[in-house]
């Protein structure tokens, strides 16, 4: 038998443990989201998504800074993250595997040179030094395809480097490279094209890119003054997908999807207002990548 003091002590401990267990069971799940480089649109979007989730009682999101799409897919495959942002062409190439939560925005291929450069089109890149995106980024794979549209071998026709975006911008302005390629939102904060740089129009290669490499490459327009001093420029767009591992629970995937559908205005960086948007009709356009059952459940509820 135990005395009254022992009984009160033991029941108090049990109550405390029970209370802690109850709190733990009601705490919202936390998912890791593979984002992208600091200063890029992936990173900005992931931070906004995490901040929006923090204001709810359904989900917590931990953004993970990465090199980009290809790195994100590797992390997802290895089970080191639960969700990731990736270019649609990279995801399709990696299938089967990831499931889509939604198409979250459009990536713009941006080929940048110095303002005084003789480079006027992609074919002029022969013999130049070009940064084809950070190692592990989707821009690298797209850049190689872009060069092939004008019959330039990425291994021999150019000298390619793979610097992070901020370093590539510095290298371009310091004349250590002649061009840089970036795939991201418009405008991209870390790019912020000054008067000493300009964008190359890709209208002459867009149709060839689509014919040779598939329907995922869309003709899009970078609006005039999207960056200071820049005229409107035609380029190539690729959808960005928010994807998840198939092991993500239906309820957690649904909570994540609800964030996209219910809070679209909070998830677009201020500088990109007008060029990016979230809408149920565009969110479900995930190419050939199947929707996660939790996401499909939410879209049926919101859109029928």
BELZICOR-V435450 format. One line per field, one symbol per residue. ss: DSSP state (a for helix, b for strand, c for the rest). A space follows every 50 residues. Layout:
BEGIN
ss = ???
END
This chain:
BEGIN
ss = cccaaaaaaaaaaaaaaaaaaaaaaaccbbbbbbccccccaaaaaaaaaa aaaaccccbbbbbbccccaaaaaaaaacccccbbbbbaaaaaaaccccbb bbbbbbbbbbbbbbcccccccaaaacccbbbccccccaaaaaaaaaaacc ccccccccbbbcccaaaaaaaaacccccbbbbbbccccccccccccbbbc ccaaaaaaaaaaaccccbbbbbccccccccccbbbbbbbbbbbbccccca aaaaaaaaaaaacaaacccaaabccbcccaaaacccccccbcaaaaaaaa aaac
END
